[in-house]
Amino acid sequence: MPTHVVMGHLVVVTAPLAAVLALCYAWLPGVRSGMRWPLVVVSAVNAGLAYAAGTTGVRLLDDLRGRADAAGQALPPAVRAHTAQADALSLASLALLLLVLTVVWWLLSPPRPPGAATLIGACLLTVGVLAVGWFTATTLLEAMRAVWAQHPMWSG
């Protein structure tokens, strides 16, 4: 199994976990003090895994291009679509990490009383979560299409 596949599966697990933790941190003030470090760690691990999946994905893409060129074929469009979505997921994961770091130590630090800043922080985290959720789903969908496009029964 290619390393990219393993890394991709890990991102599919850590991205939703980071998203759920961020939503809980954003909208449940009572859990913030105990959730700060788990949120930071999971968000950092997710961003690192997304980067690693992208790096290993480039190597896999180069290998697939070489095989396709040798066979006189083009890569299926789903492979290019997966690449574009994966790039967006990597950026969204990095953006969520940066939002988490900013929000947990500034706008939503546990002793901060409710107010406009906490609402802004919660909304910013929610936007980051929505981006990570969207790009996780679309990247996974395009990955499945790319794999099935290589299957003789479905490739036409």
Backbone as a printed PyTorch tensor [residue, N CA C, xyz], in Angstrom:
tensor([[[  0.8520,  -1.1690,   0.0000],
         [  0.0000,   0.0000,   0.0000],
         [  0.9030,   1.2400,   0.0000]],

        [[  0.6270,   2.1850,  -0.8820],
         [  1.4420,   3.4100,  -0.9080],
         [  1.3260,   4.2100,   0.4000]],

        [[  2.4100,   4.8490,   0.7760],
         [  2.4340,   5.6650,   1.9940],
         [  1.3550,   6.7430,   1.9510]],

        [[  1.1110,   7.2740,   0.7650],
         [  0.0980,   8.3190,   0.6210],
         [ -1.2770,   7.8430,   1.0950]],

        [[ -1.5900,   6.6110,   0.8190],
         [ -2.8940,   6.0680,   1.2200],
         [ -3.0010,   6.0370,   2.7460]],

        [[ -1.9300,   5.6040,   3.4030],
         [ -1.9330,   5.5660,   4.8730],
         [ -2.0690,   6.9830,   5.4300]],

        [[ -1.2730,   7.9070,   4.9040],
         [ -1.3380,   9.2980,   5.3740],
         [ -2.7280,   9.8850,   5.1270]],

        [[ -3.2860,   9.5980,   3.9740],
         [ -4.6200,  10.1030,   3.6470],
         [ -5.6680,   9.5910,   4.6130]],

        [[ -5.5810,   8.3100,   4.9650],
         [ -6.5290,   7.7610,   5.9330],
         [ -6.3720,   8.4350,   7.2950]],

        [[ -5.1470,   8.7110,   7.6930],
         [ -4.9240,   9.3820,   8.9790],
         [ -5.5180,  10.7990,   8.9750]],

        [[ -5.4040,  11.4940,   7.8490],
         [ -5.9940,  12.8340,   7.7450],
         [ -7.5170,  12.7500,   7.8270]],

        [[ -8.0810,  11.7240,   7.2060],
         [ -9.5370,  11.5630,   7.2360],
         [-10.0310,  11.3100,   8.6630]],

        [[ -9.1600,  10.8160,   9.5410],
         [ -9.5230,  10.6190,  10.9410],
         [ -9.2660,  11.8900,  11.7600]],

        [[ -8.0850,  12.4990,  11.5750],
         [ -7.7210,  13.6360,  12.4270],
         [ -8.4380,  14.9330,  12.0470]],

        [[ -8.7740,  15.1250,  10.7870],
         [ -9.4510,  16.3670,  10.3870],
         [-10.8210,  16.5000,  11.0540]],

        [[-11.6750,  15.4790,  10.9830],
         [-12.9610,  15.6120,  11.6880],
         [-12.7990,  15.7060,  13.2080]],

        [[-11.7940,  15.0210,  13.7560],
         [-11.5610,  15.1110,  15.1960],
         [-11.1730,  16.5380,  15.5850]],

        [[-10.2620,  17.1390,  14.8260],
         [ -9.8850,  18.5350,  15.0860],
         [-11.0970,  19.4500,  14.9350]],

        [[-11.9320,  19.1710,  13.9520],
         [-13.1210,  19.9930,  13.7210],
         [-14.0990,  19.9110,  14.8870]],

        [[-14.3510,  18.7150,  15.3720],
         [-15.2860,  18.5440,  16.4920],
         [-14.7310,  19.2160,  17.7480]],

        [[-13.4440,  19.0190,  18.0170],
         [-12.8380,  19.6630,  19.1830],
         [-12.9260,  21.1890,  19.0650]],

        [[-12.6760,  21.7220,  17.8690],
         [-12.7390,  23.1730,  17.6680],
         [-14.1630,  23.6950,  17.8830]],

        [[-15.1500,  22.9650,  17.3990],
         [-16.5390,  23.3970,  17.6080],
         [-16.9100,  23.3700,  19.0870]],

        [[-16.5010,  22.3250,  19.7760],
         [-16.7830,  22.2500,  21.2170],
         [-16.0930,  23.3950,  21.9540]],

        [[-14.8430,  23.6450,  21.5940],
         [-14.1040,  24.7300,  22.2410],
         [-14.7700,  26.0810,  21.9600]],

        [[-15.2270,  26.2490,  20.7290],
         [-15.8200,  27.5220,  20.3330],
         [-17.1430,  27.8010,  21.0340]],

        [[-17.9820,  26.7950,  21.1430],
         [-19.3540,  27.0530,  21.5540],
         [-19.7130,  26.5170,  22.9400]],

        [[-18.7870,  25.8480,  23.6130],
         [-19.0480,  25.3490,  24.9670],
         [-18.0080,  25.9310,  25.9220]],

        [[-18.2420,  27.1190,  26.4230],
         [-17.2420,  27.7940,  27.2570],
         [-16.8010,  26.9850,  28.4800]],

        [[-17.6520,  26.1520,  29.0080],
         [-17.3260,  25.3890,  30.1980],
         [-16.2300,  24.3470,  29.9920]],

        [[-15.9870,  23.9610,  28.7590],
         [-14.9790,  22.9180,  28.5010],
         [-13.6440,  23.4920,  28.0210]],

        [[-13.5590,  24.7870,  27.8520],
         [-12.3700,  25.3850,  27.2490],
         [-11.0830,  25.1110,  28.0090]],

        [[-11.1170,  25.2120,  29.3250],
         [ -9.8680,  25.0570,  30.0700],
         [ -9.2940,  23.6500,  29.9240]],

        [[-10.1290,  22.6460,  29.8590],
         [ -9.6380,  21.2860,  29.7110],
         [ -9.4170,  20.8530,  28.2820]],

        [[ -9.8930,  21.6440,  27.3370],
         [ -9.8170,  21.2380,  25.9370],
         [ -8.7470,  21.9930,  25.1530]],

        [[ -8.1430,  22.9870,  25.7430],
         [ -7.1740,  23.8210,  25.0320],
         [ -6.0470,  22.9880,  24.4150]],

        [[ -5.3410,  22.2170,  25.2370],
         [ -4.1930,  21.4600,  24.7290],
         [ -4.5800,  20.3320,  23.7830]],

        [[ -5.6310,  19.5600,  24.0730],
         [ -6.0300,  18.5440,  23.0930],
         [ -6.3710,  19.1510,  21.7280]],

        [[ -7.0430,  20.2980,  21.7260],
         [ -7.3790,  20.9630,  20.4740],
         [ -6.1240,  21.3920,  19.7250]],

        [[ -5.1910,  21.9930,  20.4250],
         [ -3.9470,  22.4380,  19.7820],
         [ -3.1770,  21.2480,  19.2310]],

        [[ -3.0540,  20.1960,  20.0150],
         [ -2.2780,  19.0300,  19.5860],
         [ -2.9260,  18.3450,  18.3830]],

        [[ -4.2200,  18.0930,  18.4480],
         [ -4.9020,  17.4120,  17.3340],
         [ -4.8720,  18.2760,  16.0760]],

        [[ -5.0410,  19.5760,  16.2160],
         [ -4.9830,  20.4670,  15.0530],
         [ -3.5820,  20.4710,  14.4360]],

        [[ -2.5590,  20.4660,  15.2690],
         [ -1.1820,  20.4290,  14.7650],
         [ -0.8780,  19.0910,  14.0970]],

        [[ -1.3140,  18.0040,  14.7060],
         [ -1.1060,  16.6810,  14.1010],
         [ -1.8310,  16.6010,  12.7660]],

        [[ -3.0540,  17.1050,  12.7160],
         [ -3.8090,  17.0870,  11.4660],
         [ -3.1070,  17.8900,  10.3770]],

        [[ -2.6470,  19.0830,  10.7010],
         [ -1.9560,  19.9030,   9.7000],
         [ -0.6750,  19.2070,   9.2450]],

        [[  0.0610,  18.6000,  10.1590],
         [  1.2740,  17.8700,   9.7970],
         [  0.9790,  16.6690,   8.9190]],

        [[ -0.0590,  15.9310,   9.2530],
         [ -0.4310,  14.7760,   8.4290],
         [ -0.9300,  15.2010,   7.0510]],

        [[ -1.6580,  16.3090,   6.9920],
         [ -2.1150,  16.8040,   5.6910],
         [ -0.9220,  17.1750,   4.8220]],

        [[  0.0850,  17.8000,   5.4330],
         [  1.3070,  18.1250,   4.6900],
         [  2.0160,  16.8500,   4.2280]],

        [[  2.1270,  15.8770,   5.1230],
         [  2.7870,  14.6110,   4.7710],
         [  2.0150,  13.8750,   3.6790]],

        [[  0.7000,  13.8970,   3.7590],
         [ -0.1080,  13.2550,   2.7170],
         [  0.1050,  13.9470,   1.3770]],

        [[  0.2220,  15.2670,   1.4050],
         [  0.4890,  15.9960,   0.1730],
         [  1.8530,  15.6640,  -0.4110]],

        [[  2.8500,  15.5730,   0.4450],
         [  4.2090,  15.2520,  -0.0120],
         [  4.2660,  13.8490,  -0.6080]],

        [[  3.6700,  12.8890,   0.0900],
         [  3.6710,  11.5300,  -0.4450],
         [  2.7540,  11.4190,  -1.6590]],

        [[  1.7310,  12.2520,  -1.7040],
         [  0.8440,  12.2740,  -2.8600],
         [  1.5470,  12.7470,  -4.1200]],

        [[  2.4470,  13.7100,  -3.9770],
         [  3.2150,  14.1890,  -5.1350],
         [  4.0670,  13.0550,  -5.6980]],

        [[  4.6920,  12.2950,  -4.8040],
         [  5.5080,  11.1570,  -5.2740],
         [  4.6450,  10.1120,  -5.9700]],

        [[  3.4720,   9.8160,  -5.4000],
         [  2.5680,   8.8530,  -6.0250],
         [  2.0810,   9.3720,  -7.3700]],

        [[  1.7640,  10.6490,  -7.4470],
         [  1.3190,  11.2460,  -8.7020],
         [  2.4050,  11.1480,  -9.7660]],

        [[  3.6530,  11.4210,  -9.4010],
         [  4.7570,  11.2840, -10.3470],
         [  4.8700,   9.8460, -10.8550]],

        [[  4.7210,   8.8820,  -9.9510],
         [  4.7680,   7.4760, -10.3300],
         [  3.6210,   7.1250, -11.2760]],

        [[  2.4230,   7.6020, -10.9560],
         [  1.2660,   7.3240, -11.8200],
         [  1.4140,   7.9740, -13.1870]],

        [[  1.9580,   9.1920, -13.2220],
         [  2.1930,   9.8510, -14.5100],
         [  3.1900,   9.0690, -15.3430]],

        [[  4.2550,   8.5990, -14.6970],
         [  5.2520,   7.8030, -15.4160],
         [  4.6520,   6.5330, -16.0000]],

        [[  3.8280,   5.8600, -15.2250],
         [  3.1690,   4.6440, -15.7120],
         [  2.2040,   4.9610, -16.8460]],

        [[  1.4450,   6.0350, -16.6920],
         [  0.4880,   6.4130, -17.7360],
         [  1.2210,   6.8040, -19.0170]],

        [[  2.3090,   7.5660, -18.8990],
         [  3.0870,   7.9500, -20.0770],
         [  3.6680,   6.7240, -20.7690]],

        [[  4.1730,   5.7850, -19.9940],
         [  4.7600,   4.5670, -20.5630],
         [  3.7100,   3.7420, -21.3000]],

        [[  2.4730,   3.7950, -20.8390],
         [  1.3890,   3.0520, -21.4750],
         [  0.6920,   3.8670, -22.5590]],

        [[  1.1500,   5.1150, -22.7660],
         [  0.5270,   5.9700, -23.7660],
         [ -0.8690,   6.4190, -23.3770]],

        [[ -1.1080,   6.5600, -22.0800],
         [ -2.4250,   6.9580, -21.5930],
         [ -2.3060,   8.2550, -20.8010]],

        [[ -3.4500,   8.8650, -20.5860],
         [ -3.5060,  10.0580, -19.7330],
         [ -4.0780,   9.6680, -18.3740]],

        [[ -3.7230,  10.4290, -17.3870],
         [ -4.3140,  10.2010, -16.0780],
         [ -5.7900,  10.5750, -16.1120]],

        [[ -6.6220,   9.8480, -15.3820],
         [ -8.0500,  10.2090, -15.3380],
         [ -8.2390,  11.5930, -14.7240]],

        [[ -9.2480,  12.3240, -15.1600],
         [ -9.5230,  13.6480, -14.5860],
         [ -9.7310,  13.6120, -13.0710]],

        [[-10.2130,  12.5000, -12.5590],
         [-10.4410,  12.3950, -11.1150],
         [ -9.1370,  12.5030, -10.3350]],

        [[ -8.0420,  12.0870, -10.9150],
         [ -6.7430,  12.1930, -10.2350],
         [ -6.3710,  13.6690, -10.0790]],

        [[ -6.5530,  14.4360, -11.1480],
         [ -6.2700,  15.8810, -11.0660],
         [ -7.2240,  16.5660, -10.0920]],

        [[ -8.4910,  16.1570, -10.0920],
         [ -9.4710,  16.7480,  -9.1660],
         [ -9.0940,  16.4310,  -7.7130]],

        [[ -8.6460,  15.2010,  -7.4750],
         [ -8.2230,  14.8300,  -6.1230],
         [ -7.0250,  15.6670,  -5.6860]],

        [[ -6.0940,  15.8840,  -6.5930],
         [ -4.9170,  16.6940,  -6.2820],
         [ -5.3180,  18.1120,  -5.8850]],

        [[ -6.2250,  18.7050,  -6.6260],
         [ -6.6690,  20.0720,  -6.3240],
         [ -7.3860,  20.1320,  -4.9760]],

        [[ -8.2620,  19.1640,  -4.7090],
         [ -8.9820,  19.1580,  -3.4350],
         [ -8.0320,  18.9030,  -2.2670]],

        [[ -7.0530,  18.0350,  -2.4800],
         [ -6.0860,  17.7440,  -1.4140],
         [ -5.2500,  18.9760,  -1.0890]],

        [[ -4.8760,  19.7320,  -2.1030],
         [ -4.1480,  20.9810,  -1.8520],
         [ -5.0000,  21.9350,  -1.0100]],

        [[ -6.2770,  22.0250,  -1.3480],
         [ -7.1840,  22.8920,  -0.5870],
         [ -7.3500,  22.3880,   0.8520]],

        [[ -7.3950,  21.0640,   1.0350],
         [ -7.5080,  20.5120,   2.3830],
         [ -6.2620,  20.8200,   3.2050]],

        [[ -5.1020,  20.7260,   2.5850],
         [ -3.8600,  21.0630,   3.3000],
         [ -3.8850,  22.5160,   3.7640]],

        [[ -4.3150,  23.4120,   2.8840],
         [ -4.4090,  24.8270,   3.2540],
         [ -5.4580,  25.0510,   4.3440]],

        [[ -6.5900,  24.3830,   4.2290],
         [ -7.6450,  24.5250,   5.2420],
         [ -7.1740,  23.9910,   6.5950]],

        [[ -6.4240,  22.8930,   6.5860],
         [ -5.9050,  22.3340,   7.8470],
         [ -4.8960,  23.2840,   8.4820]],

        [[ -4.0470,  23.8750,   7.6640],
         [ -3.0900,  24.8580,   8.1780],
         [ -3.8270,  26.0850,   8.7090]],

        [[ -4.8320,  26.5430,   7.9720],
         [ -5.6100,  27.7040,   8.4140],
         [ -6.3230,  27.4120,   9.7390]],

        [[ -6.8690,  26.1970,   9.8730],
         [ -7.5260,  25.8510,  11.1360],
         [ -6.5180,  25.8520,  12.2780]],

        [[ -5.3300,  25.3210,  12.0390],
         [ -4.3000,  25.3320,  13.0800],
         [ -3.9640,  26.7620,  13.4890]],

        [[ -3.7800,  27.6390,  12.5190],
         [ -3.4630,  29.0340,  12.8340],
         [ -4.6160,  29.7140,  13.5740]],

        [[ -5.8360,  29.4200,  13.1690],
         [ -7.0010,  29.9600,  13.8820],
         [ -7.0470,  29.4400,  15.3130]],

        [[ -6.8080,  28.1500,  15.4710],
         [ -6.8240,  27.5560,  16.8120],
         [ -5.7750,  28.2300,  17.6890]],

        [[ -4.5660,  28.3580,  17.1690],
         [ -3.5050,  28.9740,  17.9650],
         [ -3.8440,  30.4080,  18.3530]],

        [[ -4.4310,  31.1320,  17.4260],
         [ -4.8120,  32.5190,  17.6930],
         [ -5.9690,  32.5960,  18.6830]],

        [[ -6.9580,  31.7730,  18.4540],
         [ -8.1800,  31.8730,  19.2420],
         [ -7.9940,  31.3490,  20.6670]],

        [[ -7.2940,  30.2220,  20.8510],
         [ -7.2210,  29.6610,  22.2020],
         [ -6.3580,  30.4910,  23.1440]],

        [[ -5.4410,  31.2890,  22.6010],
         [ -4.6220,  32.1220,  23.4910],
         [ -5.0120,  33.5870,  23.4770]],

        [[ -5.9890,  33.9450,  22.6530],
         [ -6.3400,  35.3510,  22.5940],
         [ -7.8450,  35.5370,  22.7370]],

        [[ -8.6080,  35.2670,  21.6920],
         [-10.0410,  35.5740,  21.7130],
         [-10.8600,  34.6870,  22.6440]],

        [[-10.4880,  33.4140,  22.7650],
         [-11.2710,  32.4860,  23.5830],
         [-10.4300,  31.8270,  24.6730]],

        [[ -9.4880,  32.5650,  25.2090],
         [ -8.7170,  31.9880,  26.3150],
         [ -9.6770,  31.7440,  27.4810]],

        [[ -9.4880,  30.6440,  28.2040],
         [-10.4670,  30.2510,  29.2300],
         [-10.8890,  31.3340,  30.2280]],

        [[-10.0320,  32.2220,  30.7060],
         [-10.5520,  33.1950,  31.6790],
         [-11.3180,  34.3570,  31.0420]],

        [[-11.3210,  34.4640,  29.7140],
         [-11.9640,  35.5980,  29.0510],
         [-13.4750,  35.5460,  29.2420]],

        [[-14.0750,  36.6550,  29.6820],
         [-15.5350,  36.6810,  29.8610],
         [-16.2390,  36.7610,  28.4970]],

        [[-17.4910,  36.3420,  28.4460],
         [-18.2390,  36.4130,  27.1910],
         [-18.3400,  37.8550,  26.6970]],

        [[-18.3610,  38.0010,  25.3950],
         [-18.4840,  39.3210,  24.7880],
         [-18.3030,  39.2310,  23.2950]],

        [[-18.1150,  40.3750,  22.6610],
         [-17.9690,  40.4140,  21.2040],
         [-16.7490,  39.6300,  20.7360]],

        [[-15.6450,  39.7210,  21.4670],
         [-14.4210,  39.0190,  21.0610],
         [-14.6190,  37.5120,  21.0940]],

        [[-15.3250,  37.0080,  22.0910],
         [-15.5450,  35.5680,  22.1560],
         [-16.4730,  35.0970,  21.0370]],

        [[-17.4570,  35.9190,  20.6940],
         [-18.3390,  35.5790,  19.5830],
         [-17.5620,  35.5640,  18.2710]],

        [[-16.7020,  36.5350,  18.0730],
         [-15.8740,  36.5790,  16.8600],
         [-14.9650,  35.3500,  16.8090]],

        [[-14.3430,  35.0230,  17.9310],
         [-13.4730,  33.8500,  17.9780],
         [-14.2210,  32.5690,  17.6550]],

        [[-15.4090,  32.4110,  18.2250],
         [-16.2140,  31.2210,  17.9620],
         [-16.6160,  31.1430,  16.4940]],

        [[-16.9760,  32.2710,  15.9150],
         [-17.3580,  32.2940,  14.4940],
         [-16.1640,  31.9950,  13.5930]],

        [[-14.9960,  32.5370,  13.9210],
         [-13.7990,  32.2500,  13.1310],
         [-13.4600,  30.7590,  13.1650]],

        [[-13.5150,  30.1680,  14.3480],
         [-13.2580,  28.7250,  14.4430],
         [-14.2870,  27.9380,  13.6400]],

        [[-15.5230,  28.3580,  13.6790],
         [-16.5760,  27.6620,  12.9350],
         [-16.3140,  27.7250,  11.4360]],

        [[-15.8780,  28.8690,  10.9390],
         [-15.5480,  28.9830,   9.5120],
         [-14.4020,  28.0350,   9.1560]],

        [[-13.3780,  27.9840,  10.0080],
         [-12.2680,  27.0600,   9.7790],
         [-12.7280,  25.6140,   9.7870]],

        [[-13.6140,  25.2890,  10.7000],
         [-14.1580,  23.9280,  10.7820],
         [-14.9390,  23.5840,   9.5220]],

        [[-15.7630,  24.5050,   9.0480],
         [-16.5380,  24.2550,   7.8300],
         [-15.6210,  24.0180,   6.6340]],

        [[-14.5510,  24.7830,   6.5390],
         [-13.6090,  24.5990,   5.4320],
         [-12.9330,  23.2310,   5.5110]],

        [[-12.4760,  22.8650,   6.6880],
         [-11.8300,  21.5580,   6.8510],
         [-12.8260,  20.4340,   6.5580]],

        [[-14.0320,  20.5640,   7.0480],
         [-15.0490,  19.5390,   6.7900],
         [-15.3560,  19.3960,   5.3120]],

        [[-15.5520,  20.5220,   4.6360],
         [-15.8620,  20.5010,   3.2090],
         [-14.7250,  19.8660,   2.4170]],

        [[-13.5080,  20.3160,   2.6430],
         [-12.3930,  19.8110,   1.8470],
         [-11.9960,  18.3890,   2.2320]],

        [[-12.2820,  17.9660,   3.4540],
         [-12.0640,  16.5610,   3.7980],
         [-13.0160,  15.6880,   2.9870]],

        [[-14.2760,  16.0800,   2.9500],
         [-15.2800,  15.3000,   2.2170],
         [-14.9950,  15.2850,   0.7170]],

        [[-14.6960,  16.4430,   0.1360],
         [-14.4780,  16.4840,  -1.3140],
         [-13.1680,  15.8000,  -1.7060]],

        [[-12.1520,  15.9040,  -0.8590],
         [-10.8910,  15.2170,  -1.1460],
         [-11.0930,  13.7040,  -1.1020]],

        [[-11.8180,  13.2420,  -0.1130],
         [-12.0930,  11.8070,   0.0050],
         [-12.9310,  11.3170,  -1.1770]],

        [[-13.9290,  12.0800,  -1.5600],
         [-14.7620,  11.7090,  -2.7060],
         [-13.9180,  11.6070,  -3.9790]],

        [[-13.0730,  12.5980,  -4.2130],
         [-12.2410,  12.5680,  -5.4150],
         [-11.1900,  11.4550,  -5.3510]],

        [[-10.7310,  11.1230,  -4.1420],
         [ -9.7860,  10.0050,  -3.9980],
         [-10.4670,   8.7010,  -4.4140]],

        [[-11.7020,   8.5110,  -3.9750],
         [-12.4270,   7.2940,  -4.3620],
         [-12.6710,   7.2580,  -5.8630]],

        [[-13.0180,   8.3940,  -6.4330],
         [-13.2150,   8.4380,  -7.8910],
         [-11.9180,   8.1410,  -8.6290]],

        [[-10.8060,   8.6670,  -8.1260],
         [ -9.5130,   8.4350,  -8.7700],
         [ -9.1340,   6.9550,  -8.7160]],

        [[ -9.3840,   6.3260,  -7.5930],
         [ -9.0670,   4.9020,  -7.4700],
         [ -9.9570,   4.0860,  -8.3990]],

        [[-11.2420,   4.3710,  -8.3830],
         [-12.1540,   3.5990,  -9.2230],
         [-11.9430,   3.8760, -10.7040]],

        [[-11.4440,   5.0420, -11.0470],
         [-11.1620,   5.3450, -12.4590],
         [-10.0540,   4.4500, -12.9980]],

        [[ -9.2130,   3.9220, -12.1140],
         [ -8.1250,   3.0240, -12.5150],
         [ -8.5890,   1.5730, -12.6400]],

        [[ -9.7710,   1.2870, -12.1270],
         [-10.2710,  -0.0880, -12.1290],
         [-10.7900,  -0.4350, -13.5270]],

        [[-10.3950,  -1.5810, -14.0740],
         [-10.7980,  -1.9350, -15.4490],
         [-12.3150,  -1.9510, -15.6680]],

        [[-13.0700,  -2.3600, -14.6720],
         [-14.5140,  -2.4460, -14.8360],
         [-15.1530,  -1.0720, -15.0080]],

        [[-14.5760,  -0.0350, -14.3700],
         [-15.1810,   1.2860, -14.3750],
         [-14.5040,   2.2630, -15.3080]],

        [[-13.3240,   1.9460, -15.8100],
         [-12.5900,   2.9290, -16.6000],
         [-13.0240,   2.9660, -18.0580]],

        [[-13.9440,   2.1570, -18.4240],
         [-14.5980,   2.3140, -19.6710],
         [-14.1110,   1.6190, -20.8480]]])
